Amino acid sequence: MTHRERYRAILRGRRPDRMPYQFGGPRASTFAAWRRQGLSEELQRRWGAFVGEEGGIGIGKLYCGPYPPFEEKVLEEHGNTRIWIDHWGVRRMDAIRQATPGFATRQYLEFPVKNRADFEEMKKRFDPHSPERTTRGLGGERAPKLNPDGYRLLHDAESWKERVEACNRSDRPVCLTVPALWWTARDWAGFEGLCMMCAEQPHLVQEMMEYWTWFLEELLAEPLRHIRVDCVTLNEDMAYKTAAMLSPGMMRSFMLPRYLQLYRFFRDRGVEAVLMDTDGHVGQILDVFYPGGIDGTAPVEIAAQNDPEAYLRRHRGLFLAGGIDKRELRFSREQLRAEVARRYRTAREYPGYIPTVDHGVPPDVPLRNFLYLAELLKGFADGEDLDTYEPPCELEKQLGPIEEMFDARKAILSVRGEEENQG
């Protein structure tokens, strides 16, 4: 089977010839730490090929932010702190030099949408038919410059029209990711503002989510007529450590009708599965949206008291990806191995589960531990015994010497301009 065929089989709850080789994504600060642990520039450049990970491909440029963007404006700068207006019109405070790039430190101070009049103005920047959203080379001249970690930026890429043949002939999964309802309304109104709106301006929240449902359908209808997409991921990030950010009743009122509509829209156009990407505890979310609104979720963070096995047992046919506790990767290989074997034992019982690291891989995970993880996961994917298999550890033989291990305190002090031995 090809990787695409394997992935489709798992999305359908069927067993492939073997499991995919999927591990988890290091961030910029993680790679920076690993460069000091023997990872060469060349190995980083061809990281996917080096570790042997099997990824998917996208359909090209799909910009879902404001166009034209708001003008960026610096209001204050003090030391390593900047207060400014970003291209979404949000007044925010950022560290200018980030201690851990990819895991940004930011604080939102004021959002542009507070009432219906503000929303009507915001809608003028969200025309789904603006050619800058999908056409290569358009909009780049207005790309924001100050955002510290690239969050919510307009990136240039091939148009979907240039990728039709490559996607439809691909032996890798074709994946599409877009910001969804809660995520986008929060980008407009802010978390606290949106929560207050749910109680005080519920009709406005309904309008915002109805508009975004329409926006996504208008933006994606034409590409989906030409490209067979295997998986659509709807970004939400709508949960805390132990519960969702809004009640099940509010999810059913504000979101579920639109999710049912979007689900039908995607499935009618040949999409194999619709997933929700959300951090935090997903128990209430699955109770509301599965089945009929989503087919599964990722990354199933263990620190948020998620139990992949319990969800798969409760929700027949559910797809999950993630669930390997990143915190367990910091310590001994025995501890790491026990965590991975535990999740893979669940995957062998429930074919709709792909165990991977349960979020971005942070810089406090040692490089050699992660390479051990990658080889261990490949062995388990190939069917090796969960109790006895030990990987050959060939990848780490290509590394250089360790110069320095990651030190979180030192990373924080370095961006504050303080001496390492102070404080």
C-alpha positions as CSV (number, residue, x, y, z in Angstrom):
1,M,0.0,0.0,0.0
2,T,1.1,3.6,-0.5
3,H,1.1,6.0,2.4
4,R,-2.0,7.6,1.0
5,E,-3.8,4.2,0.9
6,R,-2.7,3.4,4.4
7,Y,-3.9,6.8,5.7
8,R,-7.3,6.4,4.0
9,A,-7.7,2.9,5.4
10,I,-7.1,4.2,9.0
11,L,-9.5,7.1,8.4
12,R,-12.1,4.5,7.5
13,G,-11.3,2.4,10.6
14,R,-9.6,-0.4,8.6
15,R,-6.3,-2.0,9.2
16,P,-3.5,-1.2,6.6
17,D,-0.6,-3.4,5.7
18,R,1.4,-1.4,8.3
19,M,0.9,1.8,10.3
20,P,2.2,5.1,8.9
21,Y,5.6,6.5,10.0
22,Q,4.4,9.6,11.9
23,F,6.2,11.0,14.9
24,G,5.6,14.7,15.7
25,G,6.7,18.2,14.7
26,P,9.7,20.0,16.3
27,R,9.4,23.8,16.4
28,A,12.1,26.4,15.6
29,S,13.4,26.5,19.2
30,T,13.6,22.8,19.2
31,F,15.7,22.6,16.1
32,A,17.9,25.4,17.6
33,A,18.5,23.3,20.7
34,W,19.1,20.2,18.7
35,R,21.8,22.0,16.5
36,R,23.8,22.2,19.7
37,Q,23.2,18.5,20.3
38,G,24.9,17.3,17.1
39,L,22.2,18.0,14.4
40,S,24.0,19.3,11.4
41,E,22.5,22.0,9.1
42,E,22.3,19.4,6.3
43,L,20.3,16.9,8.5
44,Q,18.0,19.6,9.6
45,R,17.4,20.7,6.0
46,R,16.3,17.2,5.0
47,W,14.8,16.4,8.4
48,G,11.8,14.4,7.1
49,A,14.0,12.2,4.9
50,F,16.5,11.8,7.7
51,V,14.1,10.5,10.3
52,G,11.9,8.7,7.7
53,E,8.6,10.4,8.5
54,E,5.8,10.0,6.0
55,G,3.9,13.3,5.6
56,G,1.1,14.5,3.4
57,I,0.8,17.3,0.8
58,G,-1.3,20.4,0.7
59,I,-3.4,21.9,-2.1
60,G,-1.6,25.2,-2.2
61,K,-2.2,28.7,-1.0
62,L,-5.3,29.3,1.1
63,Y,-5.2,32.6,3.0
64,C,-7.9,32.9,5.5
65,G,-6.9,36.2,7.2
66,P,-7.9,39.8,6.6
67,Y,-7.3,41.2,3.2
68,P,-6.3,44.0,2.9
69,P,-4.5,43.5,6.2
70,F,-4.6,46.1,8.9
71,E,-1.6,48.4,8.9
72,E,1.0,47.2,11.4
73,K,1.9,49.9,13.9
74,V,4.4,50.0,16.8
75,L,3.0,51.8,19.8
76,E,5.7,51.3,22.4
77,E,9.0,49.4,22.8
78,H,10.7,48.9,26.1
79,G,13.7,46.5,26.3
80,N,12.5,43.3,24.8
81,T,8.8,44.2,24.9
82,R,6.8,45.6,22.0
83,I,3.2,46.9,22.1
84,W,1.8,47.1,18.6
85,I,-1.1,46.7,16.3
86,D,-0.9,43.6,14.2
87,H,-2.3,42.9,10.7
88,W,-5.6,41.6,12.2
89,G,-6.1,45.0,14.0
90,V,-5.3,43.5,17.4
91,R,-3.4,45.5,20.0
92,R,-0.9,43.1,21.6
93,M,2.3,42.8,23.6
94,D,5.1,40.5,22.4
95,A,8.6,39.6,23.4
96,I,10.7,41.0,20.5
97,R,13.2,38.2,20.8
98,Q,11.5,35.0,21.7
99,A,13.0,32.6,24.2
100,T,11.5,29.6,22.5
101,P,10.6,30.5,18.9
102,G,7.6,28.4,17.7
103,F,6.2,28.6,21.3
104,A,5.6,32.3,21.3
105,T,5.1,34.5,24.3
106,R,2.3,37.0,23.4
107,Q,-0.4,38.9,25.3
108,Y,-3.5,40.3,23.5
109,L,-4.7,43.6,24.8
110,E,-7.6,44.7,22.6
111,F,-9.5,43.2,19.7
112,P,-11.3,45.1,16.9
113,V,-14.7,43.4,17.0
114,K,-16.8,44.4,20.0
115,N,-20.3,44.8,18.4
116,R,-22.2,44.3,15.2
117,A,-20.9,47.5,13.6
118,D,-17.4,46.4,14.2
119,F,-18.2,43.0,12.6
120,E,-19.7,44.6,9.5
121,E,-16.5,46.5,9.1
122,M,-14.4,43.4,9.6
123,K,-16.4,41.5,7.0
124,K,-15.1,44.0,4.3
125,R,-11.7,42.4,4.8
126,F,-13.0,38.8,4.4
127,D,-14.1,38.4,0.8
128,P,-13.6,34.7,0.1
129,H,-13.3,35.5,-3.6
130,S,-10.3,37.9,-3.2
131,P,-7.7,36.5,-5.7
132,E,-5.0,37.2,-3.2
133,R,-6.2,34.3,-1.1
134,T,-5.4,31.6,-3.6
135,T,-3.2,33.1,-6.3
136,R,0.6,32.8,-6.2
137,G,2.4,36.1,-6.1
138,L,-0.6,38.2,-5.0
139,G,-0.7,39.9,-1.7
140,G,2.9,39.3,-0.8
141,E,3.7,43.0,-1.1
142,R,1.4,43.6,1.8
143,A,2.7,40.8,4.0
144,P,3.2,41.7,7.7
145,K,6.7,42.0,9.0
146,L,6.6,42.2,12.8
147,N,4.9,39.0,13.8
148,P,7.5,37.2,16.0
149,D,6.6,33.6,15.0
150,G,4.7,33.8,11.7
151,Y,1.3,33.3,13.3
152,R,-1.7,34.1,11.1
153,L,0.5,35.5,8.3
154,L,-0.1,35.7,4.5
155,H,2.4,33.2,3.0
156,D,2.9,32.9,-0.7
157,A,2.7,29.5,-2.3
158,E,1.5,27.8,-5.5
159,S,-2.1,28.2,-6.4
160,W,-4.3,25.2,-6.1
161,K,-4.8,25.4,-9.9
162,E,-1.1,24.6,-10.2
163,R,-1.3,21.6,-7.9
164,V,-4.3,19.7,-9.3
165,E,-2.3,17.0,-11.1
166,A,0.3,16.6,-8.4
167,C,-2.4,16.2,-5.7
168,N,-4.6,13.8,-7.6
169,R,-1.6,11.6,-8.6
170,S,0.0,11.8,-5.2
171,D,0.9,8.6,-3.2
172,R,0.8,10.7,-0.1
173,P,-2.3,11.9,1.7
174,V,-3.7,15.2,0.4
175,C,-4.6,17.4,3.4
176,L,-6.2,20.7,3.8
177,T,-6.2,22.8,7.0
178,V,-8.3,25.9,7.7
179,P,-9.3,28.0,10.7
180,A,-12.8,27.1,11.8
181,L,-15.6,28.8,13.8
182,W,-14.4,29.3,17.3
183,W,-10.9,30.0,16.2
184,T,-11.9,32.7,13.8
185,A,-14.5,34.4,16.0
186,R,-11.8,34.5,18.7
187,D,-9.4,36.1,16.3
188,W,-11.9,38.8,15.7
189,A,-13.2,39.4,19.2
190,G,-10.6,37.9,21.5
191,F,-11.2,35.0,24.0
192,E,-12.8,37.1,26.8
193,G,-14.7,39.2,24.3
194,L,-16.1,36.2,22.5
195,C,-17.1,34.5,25.8
196,M,-19.0,37.6,26.9
197,M,-20.6,37.8,23.4
198,C,-21.9,34.3,23.8
199,A,-23.8,35.5,26.9
200,E,-24.6,39.1,26.0
201,Q,-24.7,39.2,22.2
202,P,-25.6,35.6,21.2
203,H,-27.3,36.7,17.9
204,L,-24.0,38.4,16.9
205,V,-22.1,35.1,17.6
206,Q,-24.6,33.3,15.5
207,E,-24.0,35.7,12.6
208,M,-20.2,35.5,12.9
209,M,-20.2,31.7,12.8
210,E,-22.8,31.7,10.0
211,Y,-20.6,34.1,8.0
212,W,-17.5,32.0,8.5
213,T,-19.3,28.8,7.4
214,W,-20.3,30.6,4.2
215,F,-16.7,32.0,3.8
216,L,-15.2,28.5,4.0
217,E,-17.7,27.0,1.5
218,E,-17.1,29.8,-1.0
219,L,-13.3,29.7,-0.6
220,L,-13.1,25.9,-1.0
221,A,-15.9,24.9,-3.4
222,E,-13.9,25.4,-6.6
223,P,-10.6,23.7,-5.4
224,L,-12.6,20.7,-4.1
225,R,-14.3,20.3,-7.5
226,H,-10.8,19.6,-9.0
227,I,-8.8,18.0,-6.2
228,R,-9.5,14.9,-4.2
229,V,-8.7,15.8,-0.6
230,D,-8.3,13.0,1.9
231,C,-8.5,14.9,5.1
232,V,-9.8,18.4,6.1
233,T,-8.6,19.7,9.5
234,L,-10.6,22.4,11.1
235,N,-8.5,24.4,13.6
236,E,-10.3,25.4,16.7
237,D,-8.1,25.1,19.9
238,M,-11.3,25.4,22.0
239,A,-10.5,23.5,25.2
240,Y,-8.9,24.0,28.6
241,K,-7.1,21.3,30.6
242,T,-10.2,19.7,31.9
243,A,-13.1,21.0,29.7
244,A,-14.1,22.9,26.6
245,M,-14.0,26.7,26.5
246,L,-17.8,26.9,26.1
247,S,-20.5,24.7,27.4
248,P,-21.9,21.7,25.5
249,G,-25.2,23.7,25.2
250,M,-23.4,26.6,23.6
251,M,-21.5,24.3,21.3
252,R,-24.8,22.8,20.2
253,S,-26.3,26.2,19.7
254,F,-23.5,28.2,18.1
255,M,-21.4,25.6,16.4
256,L,-23.0,22.2,15.8
257,P,-25.5,23.3,13.1
258,R,-22.6,24.8,11.1
259,Y,-20.4,21.8,11.7
260,L,-23.1,19.5,10.4
261,Q,-23.4,21.8,7.3
262,L,-19.6,21.9,6.7
263,Y,-19.4,18.1,7.2
264,R,-21.9,17.5,4.5
265,F,-20.2,20.1,2.3
266,F,-16.9,18.3,2.5
267,R,-18.1,14.7,2.3
268,D,-20.3,15.6,-0.7
269,R,-17.0,16.7,-2.4
270,G,-15.2,13.4,-1.8
271,V,-13.3,14.3,1.4
272,E,-12.5,11.1,3.3
273,A,-12.5,12.6,6.8
274,V,-13.1,15.9,8.6
275,L,-11.0,16.4,11.8
276,M,-10.9,19.0,14.5
277,D,-7.5,20.3,15.7
278,T,-7.9,21.4,19.3
279,D,-5.6,21.5,22.2
280,G,-6.9,20.7,25.7
281,H,-9.5,18.2,26.9
282,V,-11.7,16.9,24.1
283,G,-14.3,14.8,26.0
284,Q,-17.2,17.2,25.8
285,I,-16.2,18.2,22.2
286,L,-16.5,14.6,21.0
287,D,-19.8,14.2,22.8
288,V,-21.2,17.1,20.8
289,F,-19.6,16.9,17.4
290,Y,-19.0,13.1,16.9
291,P,-20.4,11.6,14.8
292,G,-21.9,13.9,12.1
293,G,-19.8,17.0,12.6
294,I,-16.3,15.5,12.7
295,D,-14.7,12.1,12.2
296,G,-11.9,12.6,14.8
297,T,-9.5,14.9,16.4
298,A,-5.8,15.6,17.2
299,P,-3.5,16.0,19.0
300,V,-5.1,14.4,22.1
301,E,-2.9,16.0,24.8
302,I,-2.3,13.7,27.7
303,A,-1.5,16.6,30.0
304,A,-5.1,17.7,29.4
305,Q,-6.4,14.5,31.0
306,N,-7.3,12.9,27.7
307,D,-7.4,9.1,27.4
308,P,-7.2,7.9,23.8
309,E,-8.3,4.4,24.7
310,A,-11.3,5.6,26.6
311,Y,-12.4,7.8,23.7
312,L,-12.0,5.0,21.1
313,R,-13.9,2.6,23.3
314,R,-16.7,5.1,23.8
315,H,-17.0,6.4,20.3
316,R,-17.0,3.6,17.8
317,G,-15.3,4.4,14.5
318,L,-13.5,7.5,15.9
319,F,-10.2,8.6,14.4
320,L,-7.5,10.0,16.6
321,A,-3.9,11.1,16.0
322,G,-1.5,12.0,18.8
323,G,-1.7,10.9,22.4
324,I,2.0,10.2,23.0
325,D,2.8,12.4,26.1
326,K,5.6,14.8,25.1
327,R,6.5,15.2,28.8
328,E,7.6,11.5,28.9
329,L,10.1,12.1,26.2
330,R,12.4,14.2,28.4
331,F,13.7,11.4,30.6
332,S,15.1,7.9,30.3
333,R,14.5,5.7,27.2
334,E,12.8,3.2,29.4
335,Q,10.2,5.8,30.4
336,L,9.9,6.9,26.8
337,R,9.5,3.4,25.6
338,A,6.8,2.6,28.1
339,E,4.7,5.5,27.0
340,V,5.0,4.7,23.3
341,A,4.3,1.0,23.8
342,R,1.2,1.9,25.9
343,R,-0.2,4.1,23.1
344,Y,0.7,1.6,20.4
345,R,-1.1,-1.2,22.3
346,T,-4.2,0.9,22.0
347,A,-3.6,1.4,18.3
348,R,-3.4,-2.3,17.7
349,E,-6.8,-2.7,19.3
350,Y,-8.4,0.2,17.6
351,P,-7.4,0.7,14.0
352,G,-8.6,4.3,13.8
353,Y,-5.7,5.6,16.0
354,I,-2.2,6.8,14.9
355,P,0.0,7.4,17.9
356,T,2.2,10.5,17.5
357,V,3.6,13.2,19.9
358,D,0.6,15.0,21.4
359,H,1.6,18.5,20.2
360,G,4.7,20.4,18.9
361,V,7.9,18.8,20.2
362,P,9.4,21.2,22.7
363,P,13.1,22.1,23.0
364,D,13.5,20.3,26.4
365,V,13.1,16.9,24.6
366,P,16.7,15.7,23.9
367,L,17.5,15.1,20.2
368,R,18.8,11.5,20.8
369,N,15.6,10.7,22.7
370,F,13.5,11.9,19.7
371,L,15.5,9.8,17.3
372,Y,15.0,6.8,19.5
373,L,11.3,7.6,19.5
374,A,11.3,7.7,15.7
375,E,13.0,4.4,15.3
376,L,10.8,2.8,18.0
377,L,7.6,4.1,16.2
378,K,8.8,2.7,12.9
379,G,9.4,-0.7,14.5
380,F,6.0,-0.8,16.1
381,A,4.4,0.4,12.8
382,D,6.0,-2.6,11.1
383,G,4.6,-4.9,13.7
384,E,7.5,-5.5,16.1
385,D,6.8,-6.8,19.5
386,L,5.6,-4.1,22.0
387,D,7.3,-5.8,24.9
388,T,10.7,-6.8,23.5
389,Y,11.6,-4.7,20.5
390,E,14.5,-2.3,20.8
391,P,15.4,-0.1,17.8
392,P,19.0,-0.2,16.3
393,C,19.6,3.5,17.1
394,E,21.2,4.0,13.7
395,L,20.1,7.6,13.3
396,E,22.1,9.0,16.2
397,K,25.3,7.7,14.7
398,Q,25.0,10.4,12.1
399,L,25.1,13.2,14.7
400,G,28.0,15.3,15.8
401,P,29.1,15.7,19.4
402,I,26.9,17.4,22.0
403,E,27.9,20.9,22.8
404,E,25.2,21.9,25.2
405,M,21.8,20.6,26.3
406,F,18.8,22.8,26.4
407,D,18.4,24.9,29.5
408,A,15.0,26.7,29.8
409,R,16.2,29.2,32.4
410,K,19.2,30.2,30.3
411,A,16.9,30.6,27.2
412,I,14.6,33.0,29.1
413,L,17.5,35.0,30.6
414,S,19.2,35.3,27.2
415,V,16.3,37.3,25.7
416,R,16.1,39.6,28.8
417,G,19.7,40.6,28.4
418,E,20.6,39.2,31.8
419,E,23.7,37.4,32.8
420,E,23.3,33.6,33.2
421,N,24.3,33.7,36.9
422,Q,21.9,36.5,37.8
423,G,18.5,36.1,39.6
